[in-house]
């Protein structure tokens, strides 16, 4: 007699004069019958709502009420109960589940995502970087009061997550959308360029990068100060070995290259007269000035039509390919800044010679300065020492002697330093271009279309992706006047 039993139990559950405990027991029993024996879930929901509205529901009853409401398509009731459960459930995972279900119902069943703001806020409180919640907030009306604060917290959470796992393509794309919603064009451009580096061009991201970049100055407005240079340099690109290469820069170019002849450049025919007023030279001069280089020679030609190569010397030289024109593209700006930093820091050789040769240079310099140093039997040492010995002048010999003593005392590994010096070149290239994807394409020698397969798992790429989403990167861009 399930029908009669369910009706009588339901009547008792709704009876105001009955003891609360009896009402609750009767109501649950009636719901069991309606749901499990009579297949009348709507009547079960009616009783659960009566208990809830009468202040008699417990947490288990509210759990059951949420399920019953969803089962019967009573979506408004379901979200109301779920939004209570998302605050009441004792376990974090349970609170997250309730909030997530409430969001899904508001969005997919009631078609009113703006009403999910409470559930979204709770979900992000429990799981600050939750992608589903953030995607909902991005699509909300900008006039919703809580939207800005929720997006800012989400942005910060995504940035923290990307610091840990910079190769997450989904999070990079999500960060770009959040930045766009917040009106932060600088962060949006960086996040989009990271996404392109990891996932390749998608037809819209690269266009947005170009659009955002077109609104900003291409040329630096100030000279880099010493604190700014320190912010550019990668961790580990310092110490006595770094000082030694600063002192040896012009000597190493003469001894080990690069030289104009090796680049296929004619010293007279391909040199650009500074008085010609060529816009290409003027743009490169602005970048050179930012690095404190007031005099340099510019050559156009060589074997690589799009290449840029710096040559340290008493008068430094920049060689650009015949395909390089003004205004400088992001790729060219990246290469120009990379070569200028290398000239100033004496690290041009780190891209021309392997790390064993870099270590041999340090030993050769110590031998020339007559500073004893323990070293492995490098096969290239005799050749390196001979070439440097021919190129070095007396002034440089005197300059490097105390530095060589510090190198020996420190025990710094020149090969490890060389990798950090190249990391610094990548950082300044990203800073100048505003597009990390073109920098990584240069680093790996891959077109952007095929870059993602390499960059997603490479530690060098991860380090550079972290940098372009960091506070120092944006501070440097603003200080140089590159953010307008």
DOLUMDREN-873668 format. One record per residue (C-alpha): x, y, z. Coordinates in nm, 2 decimals. Example, Ala and Ser with C-alpha at 12.3 -4.5 7.8 and 13.67 -1.06 7.14 Angstrom:
<donus>
DONU, east, north, up
DONU, 1.23, -0.45, 0.78 $
DONU, 1.37, -0.11, 0.71 $
</donus>
This chain:
<donus>
DONU, east, north, up
DONU, 0.00, 0.00, 0.00 $
DONU, 0.27, 0.24, -0.10 $
DONU, 0.04, 0.51, -0.23 $
DONU, -0.16, 0.53, 0.09 $
DONU, 0.16, 0.52, 0.31 $
DONU, 0.33, 0.79, 0.11 $
DONU, 0.03, 1.02, 0.12 $
DONU, -0.01, 0.98, 0.50 $
DONU, 0.37, 1.02, 0.56 $
DONU, 0.37, 1.33, 0.34 $
DONU, 0.07, 1.48, 0.53 $
DONU, 0.25, 1.42, 0.86 $
DONU, 0.57, 1.59, 0.72 $
DONU, 0.37, 1.90, 0.64 $
DONU, 0.17, 1.91, 0.96 $
DONU, 0.28, 2.22, 1.16 $
DONU, 0.17, 2.09, 1.49 $
DONU, 0.37, 1.77, 1.47 $
DONU, 0.71, 1.74, 1.65 $
DONU, 0.99, 1.84, 1.42 $
DONU, 1.17, 1.51, 1.45 $
DONU, 0.86, 1.32, 1.35 $
DONU, 0.79, 1.55, 1.06 $
DONU, 1.15, 1.50, 0.93 $
DONU, 1.14, 1.12, 0.97 $
DONU, 0.80, 1.10, 0.80 $
DONU, 0.91, 1.33, 0.52 $
DONU, 1.22, 1.13, 0.44 $
DONU, 1.02, 0.81, 0.44 $
DONU, 0.76, 0.96, 0.21 $
DONU, 1.03, 1.07, -0.03 $
DONU, 1.18, 0.72, -0.03 $
DONU, 0.85, 0.58, -0.14 $
DONU, 0.77, 0.84, -0.40 $
DONU, 1.12, 0.81, -0.56 $
DONU, 1.19, 0.44, -0.52 $
DONU, 0.85, 0.27, -0.53 $
DONU, 0.61, 0.50, -0.71 $
DONU, 0.84, 0.69, -0.95 $
DONU, 0.68, 1.02, -0.86 $
DONU, 0.99, 1.23, -0.80 $
DONU, 0.79, 1.56, -0.83 $
DONU, 0.59, 1.47, -0.52 $
DONU, 0.91, 1.38, -0.34 $
DONU, 1.05, 1.72, -0.43 $
DONU, 0.74, 1.89, -0.30 $
DONU, 0.78, 1.73, 0.04 $
DONU, 1.15, 1.81, 0.06 $
DONU, 1.08, 2.17, -0.03 $
DONU, 0.81, 2.18, 0.25 $
DONU, 1.07, 2.05, 0.50 $
DONU, 1.33, 2.30, 0.38 $
DONU, 1.10, 2.60, 0.38 $
DONU, 0.98, 2.51, 0.72 $
DONU, 1.34, 2.52, 0.85 $
DONU, 1.35, 2.14, 0.92 $
DONU, 1.60, 2.03, 0.66 $
DONU, 1.94, 1.89, 0.76 $
DONU, 2.25, 1.88, 0.54 $
DONU, 2.16, 1.53, 0.41 $
DONU, 1.81, 1.65, 0.34 $
DONU, 1.94, 1.94, 0.14 $
DONU, 2.18, 1.71, -0.05 $
DONU, 1.88, 1.50, -0.14 $
DONU, 1.67, 1.81, -0.23 $
DONU, 1.94, 1.92, -0.47 $
DONU, 1.94, 1.59, -0.65 $
DONU, 1.56, 1.57, -0.66 $
DONU, 1.53, 1.92, -0.80 $
DONU, 1.78, 1.84, -1.07 $
DONU, 1.61, 1.51, -1.15 $
DONU, 1.28, 1.68, -1.20 $
DONU, 1.42, 1.97, -1.40 $
DONU, 1.34, 2.22, -1.12 $
DONU, 1.65, 2.41, -1.21 $
DONU, 1.58, 2.73, -1.01 $
DONU, 1.53, 2.52, -0.69 $
DONU, 1.84, 2.31, -0.77 $
DONU, 2.06, 2.61, -0.79 $
DONU, 1.92, 2.77, -0.48 $
DONU, 2.00, 2.45, -0.28 $
DONU, 2.34, 2.40, -0.44 $
DONU, 2.44, 2.75, -0.35 $
DONU, 2.36, 2.66, 0.01 $
DONU, 2.55, 2.34, -0.01 $
DONU, 2.85, 2.51, -0.16 $
DONU, 2.89, 2.69, 0.17 $
DONU, 2.77, 2.41, 0.40 $
DONU, 2.95, 2.09, 0.29 $
DONU, 3.24, 2.01, 0.53 $
DONU, 3.48, 1.89, 0.26 $
DONU, 3.64, 2.13, 0.01 $
DONU, 3.58, 1.90, -0.28 $
DONU, 3.21, 1.88, -0.19 $
DONU, 3.19, 2.26, -0.18 $
DONU, 3.36, 2.28, -0.52 $
DONU, 3.13, 2.03, -0.67 $
DONU, 2.82, 2.21, -0.55 $
DONU, 2.94, 2.55, -0.69 $
DONU, 3.04, 2.39, -1.02 $
DONU, 2.70, 2.23, -1.06 $
DONU, 2.53, 2.56, -0.98 $
DONU, 2.73, 2.73, -1.24 $
DONU, 2.65, 2.47, -1.50 $
DONU, 2.28, 2.49, -1.43 $
DONU, 2.28, 2.88, -1.45 $
DONU, 2.47, 2.87, -1.77 $
DONU, 2.33, 2.56, -1.96 $
DONU, 1.98, 2.52, -1.82 $
DONU, 1.86, 2.86, -1.71 $
DONU, 2.07, 3.04, -1.97 $
DONU, 2.15, 3.32, -1.72 $
DONU, 2.52, 3.30, -1.65 $
DONU, 2.51, 3.64, -1.49 $
DONU, 2.32, 3.48, -1.20 $
DONU, 2.60, 3.24, -1.14 $
DONU, 2.83, 3.51, -0.99 $
DONU, 2.78, 3.39, -0.63 $
DONU, 2.87, 3.03, -0.73 $
DONU, 3.16, 3.15, -0.94 $
DONU, 3.29, 3.36, -0.66 $
DONU, 3.27, 3.07, -0.42 $
DONU, 3.44, 2.83, -0.66 $
DONU, 3.73, 3.07, -0.72 $
DONU, 3.75, 3.12, -0.34 $
DONU, 3.80, 2.74, -0.31 $
DONU, 4.00, 2.69, -0.63 $
DONU, 4.14, 3.03, -0.74 $
DONU, 4.26, 2.92, -1.09 $
DONU, 3.95, 2.72, -1.19 $
DONU, 3.93, 2.76, -1.56 $
DONU, 3.55, 2.69, -1.60 $
DONU, 3.46, 2.96, -1.34 $
DONU, 3.70, 3.21, -1.50 $
DONU, 3.56, 3.15, -1.84 $
DONU, 3.21, 3.22, -1.71 $
DONU, 3.33, 3.55, -1.55 $
DONU, 3.50, 3.67, -1.87 $
DONU, 3.17, 3.64, -2.06 $
DONU, 2.97, 3.84, -1.80 $
DONU, 2.85, 4.19, -1.85 $
DONU, 3.13, 4.43, -1.75 $
DONU, 2.88, 4.63, -1.54 $
DONU, 2.83, 4.35, -1.29 $
DONU, 3.00, 4.49, -0.97 $
DONU, 3.19, 4.18, -0.86 $
DONU, 3.33, 4.10, -1.21 $
DONU, 3.64, 4.31, -1.19 $
DONU, 3.76, 4.19, -0.85 $
DONU, 3.69, 3.83, -0.94 $
DONU, 3.88, 3.86, -1.27 $
DONU, 4.18, 4.02, -1.09 $
DONU, 4.20, 3.74, -0.84 $
DONU, 4.17, 3.49, -1.12 $
DONU, 4.44, 3.66, -1.32 $
DONU, 4.68, 3.64, -1.02 $
DONU, 4.60, 3.28, -0.96 $
DONU, 4.66, 3.19, -1.33 $
DONU, 4.99, 3.38, -1.32 $
DONU, 5.10, 3.18, -1.02 $
DONU, 5.00, 2.86, -1.19 $
DONU, 5.20, 2.96, -1.50 $
DONU, 5.50, 3.03, -1.29 $
DONU, 5.49, 2.67, -1.19 $
DONU, 5.39, 2.52, -1.53 $
DONU, 5.46, 2.78, -1.80 $
DONU, 5.40, 2.53, -2.07 $
DONU, 5.02, 2.51, -2.01 $
DONU, 4.86, 2.63, -2.34 $
DONU, 4.51, 2.64, -2.19 $
DONU, 4.62, 2.87, -1.91 $
DONU, 4.81, 3.10, -2.14 $
DONU, 4.50, 3.14, -2.36 $
DONU, 4.28, 3.19, -2.06 $
DONU, 4.52, 3.45, -1.92 $
DONU, 4.50, 3.64, -2.26 $
DONU, 4.12, 3.64, -2.24 $
DONU, 4.12, 3.76, -1.88 $
DONU, 4.37, 4.03, -1.96 $
DONU, 4.15, 4.14, -2.25 $
DONU, 3.85, 4.16, -2.03 $
DONU, 4.04, 4.37, -1.78 $
DONU, 4.17, 4.60, -2.05 $
DONU, 4.54, 4.51, -1.98 $
DONU, 4.69, 4.52, -2.33 $
DONU, 5.04, 4.46, -2.21 $
DONU, 4.96, 4.13, -2.03 $
DONU, 4.73, 4.03, -2.31 $
DONU, 5.01, 4.07, -2.57 $
DONU, 5.25, 3.87, -2.36 $
DONU, 5.00, 3.59, -2.29 $
DONU, 4.90, 3.57, -2.66 $
DONU, 5.26, 3.55, -2.77 $
DONU, 5.32, 3.27, -2.51 $
DONU, 5.02, 3.09, -2.65 $
DONU, 5.14, 3.12, -3.00 $
DONU, 5.48, 2.99, -2.90 $
DONU, 5.32, 2.68, -2.74 $
DONU, 5.03, 2.61, -2.98 $
DONU, 5.13, 2.78, -3.30 $
DONU, 4.94, 3.04, -3.49 $
DONU, 4.56, 3.01, -3.48 $
DONU, 4.45, 3.28, -3.72 $
DONU, 4.35, 3.54, -3.46 $
DONU, 4.61, 3.54, -3.18 $
DONU, 4.89, 3.66, -3.41 $
DONU, 4.66, 3.93, -3.55 $
DONU, 4.58, 4.05, -3.21 $
DONU, 4.95, 4.06, -3.12 $
DONU, 5.02, 4.28, -3.42 $
DONU, 4.73, 4.50, -3.34 $
DONU, 4.84, 4.55, -2.97 $
DONU, 5.20, 4.60, -3.08 $
DONU, 5.10, 4.86, -3.34 $
DONU, 4.97, 5.09, -3.06 $
DONU, 5.30, 5.10, -2.88 $
DONU, 5.64, 5.27, -2.96 $
DONU, 5.89, 5.06, -3.15 $
DONU, 6.19, 5.24, -3.02 $
DONU, 6.33, 5.29, -2.66 $
DONU, 6.31, 5.64, -2.52 $
DONU, 6.58, 5.62, -2.25 $
DONU, 6.92, 5.47, -2.19 $
DONU, 6.94, 5.15, -1.98 $
DONU, 7.06, 5.22, -1.63 $
DONU, 7.27, 4.97, -1.44 $
DONU, 6.98, 4.85, -1.22 $
DONU, 6.78, 4.80, -1.54 $
DONU, 7.05, 4.59, -1.70 $
DONU, 7.07, 4.38, -1.38 $
DONU, 6.70, 4.31, -1.42 $
DONU, 6.75, 4.20, -1.78 $
DONU, 7.03, 3.96, -1.70 $
DONU, 6.94, 3.60, -1.63 $
DONU, 7.03, 3.46, -1.29 $
DONU, 7.39, 3.33, -1.31 $
DONU, 7.50, 3.58, -1.58 $
DONU, 7.74, 3.75, -1.34 $
DONU, 8.05, 3.70, -1.14 $
DONU, 8.42, 3.72, -1.25 $
DONU, 8.37, 3.51, -1.56 $
DONU, 8.11, 3.76, -1.69 $
DONU, 8.36, 4.05, -1.60 $
DONU, 8.63, 3.87, -1.79 $
DONU, 8.42, 3.84, -2.11 $
DONU, 8.32, 4.21, -2.09 $
DONU, 8.69, 4.30, -2.09 $
DONU, 8.78, 4.05, -2.37 $
DONU, 8.48, 4.13, -2.60 $
DONU, 8.67, 4.31, -2.88 $
DONU, 8.97, 4.08, -2.85 $
DONU, 8.76, 3.77, -2.89 $
DONU, 8.59, 3.91, -3.20 $
DONU, 8.92, 3.97, -3.36 $
DONU, 9.06, 3.63, -3.25 $
DONU, 8.76, 3.40, -3.29 $
DONU, 8.51, 3.60, -3.49 $
DONU, 8.27, 3.70, -3.61 $
DONU, 8.43, 3.93, -3.87 $
DONU, 8.29, 4.11, -4.18 $
DONU, 8.46, 3.87, -4.42 $
DONU, 8.31, 3.56, -4.25 $
DONU, 7.97, 3.72, -4.28 $
DONU, 8.01, 3.79, -4.65 $
DONU, 8.02, 4.17, -4.61 $
DONU, 8.24, 4.42, -4.80 $
DONU, 8.38, 4.68, -4.56 $
DONU, 8.34, 4.97, -4.80 $
DONU, 8.06, 4.88, -5.04 $
DONU, 7.82, 4.76, -4.77 $
DONU, 7.88, 5.03, -4.51 $
DONU, 7.60, 5.28, -4.45 $
DONU, 7.72, 5.63, -4.41 $
DONU, 7.57, 5.78, -4.09 $
DONU, 7.52, 6.11, -4.27 $
DONU, 7.29, 5.95, -4.52 $
DONU, 6.99, 5.98, -4.28 $
DONU, 6.87, 5.63, -4.36 $
DONU, 6.57, 5.54, -4.15 $
DONU, 6.71, 5.19, -4.09 $
DONU, 7.02, 5.32, -3.94 $
DONU, 6.83, 5.58, -3.73 $
DONU, 6.62, 5.30, -3.57 $
DONU, 6.92, 5.08, -3.50 $
DONU, 7.10, 5.39, -3.36 $
DONU, 6.81, 5.44, -3.11 $
DONU, 6.85, 5.09, -2.99 $
DONU, 7.23, 5.12, -2.97 $
DONU, 7.19, 5.44, -2.77 $
DONU, 6.97, 5.26, -2.52 $
DONU, 7.27, 5.03, -2.46 $
DONU, 7.51, 5.32, -2.42 $
DONU, 7.67, 5.26, -2.77 $
DONU, 7.71, 5.61, -2.92 $
DONU, 7.93, 5.52, -3.22 $
DONU, 7.89, 5.21, -3.44 $
DONU, 7.92, 5.11, -3.80 $
DONU, 7.62, 4.96, -3.99 $
DONU, 7.66, 4.73, -4.28 $
DONU, 7.38, 4.60, -4.50 $
DONU, 7.45, 4.27, -4.68 $
DONU, 7.59, 3.93, -4.61 $
DONU, 7.45, 3.58, -4.67 $
DONU, 7.15, 3.59, -4.45 $
DONU, 6.89, 3.83, -4.59 $
DONU, 6.70, 3.86, -4.26 $
DONU, 7.00, 3.82, -4.02 $
DONU, 7.14, 4.06, -3.76 $
DONU, 7.49, 4.01, -3.63 $
DONU, 7.70, 4.23, -3.39 $
DONU, 8.07, 4.26, -3.40 $
DONU, 8.24, 4.39, -3.09 $
DONU, 8.54, 4.62, -3.13 $
DONU, 8.67, 4.97, -3.05 $
DONU, 8.40, 5.08, -3.29 $
DONU, 8.13, 4.81, -3.28 $
DONU, 7.96, 4.70, -3.60 $
DONU, 7.61, 4.58, -3.67 $
DONU, 7.55, 4.37, -3.99 $
DONU, 7.19, 4.33, -4.11 $
DONU, 7.07, 4.14, -4.41 $
DONU, 6.95, 4.29, -4.73 $
DONU, 6.59, 4.20, -4.64 $
DONU, 6.59, 4.41, -4.32 $
DONU, 6.40, 4.74, -4.36 $
DONU, 6.26, 5.01, -4.14 $
DONU, 6.03, 5.01, -3.95 $
DONU, 6.20, 4.71, -3.78 $
DONU, 5.98, 4.41, -3.74 $
DONU, 5.95, 4.24, -3.39 $
DONU, 6.19, 3.97, -3.51 $
DONU, 6.45, 4.22, -3.62 $
DONU, 6.41, 4.43, -3.30 $
DONU, 6.47, 4.11, -3.10 $
DONU, 6.79, 4.03, -3.29 $
DONU, 6.92, 4.39, -3.28 $
DONU, 6.87, 4.40, -2.90 $
DONU, 7.03, 4.06, -2.86 $
DONU, 7.34, 4.16, -3.05 $
DONU, 7.38, 4.49, -2.88 $
DONU, 7.36, 4.33, -2.53 $
DONU, 7.61, 4.08, -2.65 $
DONU, 7.85, 4.35, -2.77 $
DONU, 7.82, 4.54, -2.44 $
DONU, 7.86, 4.22, -2.23 $
DONU, 8.13, 4.05, -2.45 $
DONU, 7.90, 3.75, -2.50 $
DONU, 7.88, 3.75, -2.88 $
DONU, 8.12, 3.45, -2.88 $
DONU, 7.88, 3.24, -2.68 $
DONU, 7.66, 3.20, -2.99 $
DONU, 7.95, 3.14, -3.23 $
DONU, 8.15, 2.89, -3.03 $
DONU, 8.06, 2.58, -2.82 $
DONU, 8.07, 2.58, -2.44 $
DONU, 8.40, 2.39, -2.44 $
DONU, 8.56, 2.66, -2.63 $
DONU, 8.42, 2.92, -2.39 $
DONU, 8.58, 2.73, -2.10 $
DONU, 8.91, 2.72, -2.30 $
DONU, 8.89, 3.10, -2.35 $
DONU, 8.89, 3.14, -1.97 $
DONU, 9.19, 2.91, -1.93 $
DONU, 9.37, 3.08, -2.22 $
DONU, 9.31, 3.43, -2.06 $
DONU, 9.45, 3.31, -1.73 $
DONU, 9.76, 3.16, -1.90 $
DONU, 9.82, 3.49, -2.09 $
DONU, 9.78, 3.69, -1.77 $
DONU, 10.02, 3.44, -1.60 $
DONU, 9.76, 3.34, -1.34 $
DONU, 9.79, 2.96, -1.26 $
DONU, 9.46, 2.77, -1.31 $
DONU, 9.37, 2.40, -1.29 $
DONU, 9.18, 2.29, -1.60 $
DONU, 9.09, 1.98, -1.81 $
DONU, 9.31, 1.91, -2.11 $
DONU, 9.09, 2.10, -2.36 $
DONU, 9.17, 1.99, -2.72 $
DONU, 9.10, 2.35, -2.85 $
DONU, 9.31, 2.52, -2.58 $
DONU, 9.63, 2.56, -2.78 $
DONU, 9.45, 2.71, -3.08 $
DONU, 9.24, 2.94, -2.87 $
DONU, 9.54, 3.06, -2.67 $
DONU, 9.74, 3.12, -2.98 $
DONU, 9.46, 3.33, -3.15 $
DONU, 9.39, 3.53, -2.84 $
DONU, 9.76, 3.59, -2.78 $
DONU, 9.79, 3.74, -3.12 $
DONU, 9.49, 3.97, -3.09 $
DONU, 9.52, 4.09, -2.73 $
DONU, 9.68, 4.43, -2.66 $
DONU, 9.89, 4.53, -2.36 $
DONU, 9.61, 4.74, -2.20 $
DONU, 9.37, 4.44, -2.20 $
DONU, 9.64, 4.21, -2.06 $
DONU, 9.68, 4.44, -1.77 $
DONU, 9.30, 4.47, -1.73 $
DONU, 9.23, 4.10, -1.72 $
DONU, 9.50, 3.99, -1.47 $
DONU, 9.31, 4.08, -1.15 $
DONU, 8.99, 3.95, -1.30 $
DONU, 9.16, 3.61, -1.38 $
DONU, 9.27, 3.59, -1.02 $
DONU, 8.91, 3.63, -0.91 $
DONU, 8.80, 3.37, -1.16 $
DONU, 9.04, 3.12, -1.01 $
DONU, 8.94, 3.20, -0.66 $
DONU, 8.57, 3.17, -0.73 $
DONU, 8.58, 2.84, -0.92 $
DONU, 8.30, 2.96, -1.14 $
DONU, 8.21, 2.72, -1.42 $
DONU, 8.25, 2.90, -1.76 $
DONU, 8.03, 2.65, -1.94 $
DONU, 7.74, 2.71, -1.70 $
DONU, 7.79, 3.08, -1.73 $
DONU, 7.77, 3.06, -2.11 $
DONU, 7.43, 2.91, -2.10 $
DONU, 7.31, 3.19, -1.86 $
DONU, 7.46, 3.45, -2.09 $
DONU, 7.26, 3.32, -2.38 $
DONU, 6.95, 3.32, -2.15 $
DONU, 7.02, 3.70, -2.10 $
DONU, 7.03, 3.75, -2.47 $
DONU, 6.69, 3.58, -2.50 $
DONU, 6.54, 3.80, -2.23 $
DONU, 6.65, 4.12, -2.39 $
DONU, 6.53, 4.00, -2.73 $
DONU, 6.18, 3.94, -2.58 $
DONU, 6.19, 4.28, -2.41 $
DONU, 6.26, 4.45, -2.74 $
DONU, 6.02, 4.26, -2.96 $
DONU, 5.72, 4.22, -2.72 $
DONU, 5.67, 3.88, -2.88 $
DONU, 5.83, 3.58, -2.71 $
DONU, 5.72, 3.34, -3.00 $
DONU, 5.96, 3.51, -3.25 $
DONU, 6.24, 3.49, -2.99 $
DONU, 6.19, 3.12, -2.92 $
DONU, 6.17, 3.06, -3.30 $
DONU, 6.52, 3.21, -3.32 $
DONU, 6.65, 3.02, -3.01 $
DONU, 6.54, 2.68, -3.15 $
DONU, 6.58, 2.75, -3.52 $
DONU, 6.22, 2.65, -3.59 $
DONU, 5.94, 2.83, -3.76 $
DONU, 5.67, 2.94, -3.52 $
DONU, 5.43, 2.68, -3.67 $
DONU, 5.65, 2.40, -3.54 $
DONU, 5.77, 2.56, -3.23 $
DONU, 5.51, 2.43, -2.98 $
DONU, 5.64, 2.07, -2.99 $
DONU, 5.98, 2.19, -2.87 $
DONU, 5.88, 2.48, -2.64 $
DONU, 5.62, 2.29, -2.43 $
DONU, 5.88, 2.07, -2.26 $
DONU, 6.21, 2.27, -2.29 $
DONU, 6.34, 2.44, -1.97 $
DONU, 6.50, 2.73, -2.17 $
DONU, 6.16, 2.80, -2.32 $
DONU, 5.99, 2.78, -1.98 $
DONU, 6.23, 3.02, -1.83 $
DONU, 6.17, 3.28, -2.10 $
DONU, 5.79, 3.23, -2.08 $
DONU, 5.81, 3.30, -1.70 $
DONU, 6.01, 3.61, -1.77 $
DONU, 5.77, 3.77, -2.02 $
DONU, 5.48, 3.72, -1.76 $
DONU, 5.69, 3.87, -1.47 $
DONU, 5.68, 4.21, -1.30 $
DONU, 6.04, 4.29, -1.40 $
DONU, 5.95, 4.24, -1.77 $
DONU, 5.66, 4.49, -1.76 $
DONU, 5.86, 4.74, -1.55 $
DONU, 6.15, 4.73, -1.80 $
DONU, 5.91, 4.78, -2.09 $
DONU, 5.75, 5.08, -1.92 $
DONU, 6.08, 5.23, -1.81 $
DONU, 6.21, 5.21, -2.17 $
DONU, 5.90, 5.37, -2.30 $
DONU, 5.80, 5.07, -2.50 $
DONU, 5.45, 5.05, -2.35 $
DONU, 5.35, 5.40, -2.44 $
</donus>
